[in-house]
């Protein structure tokens, strides 16, 4: 066990917990990126639990993993190349941000139930989120920021 490692230390009492916990990861966009991002999000949940002493609820964890999976999968599909994932927690709020090199914003479309071409992800993200913001950094591309309720 390493000192300072929130994954192996005993949970802190809530009064001694940090106000925020953050994680940033960069991915190359190759096959398997979505699974790596989802695993990073699951590890983030365990990190928050260890650092704060708060237990994540199943619904909140599922929503986080789903939003991360959908946003990163869309980044890999529509903006080939690197993408970044930023996760943030504070009491009552989870923030998810995925940045990629594509300027185009997601366009909602009718989900395809027959040919299997997708269309489910963006409506799902929008429904789970308390808010969705899209920004265009000066260096190009876009960043999609999603707020979710948290434990």
Buried (B, 14 or more C-beta within 10 A) or exposed (E): EEEEEBEEEEBBEEEEBEEEBBBEBEBEBEEEBBEBBBEBBBBBBEBBBBBBBBEBEEEBBEBBBBBBBBBBBBBBEEBEBBBBBBBBBBEEEBBBBBBBBBEEEBEEEEEEEEEEEEBEBBBBBBEBBEEBEEEEEEEEBBBBBBBBBBB
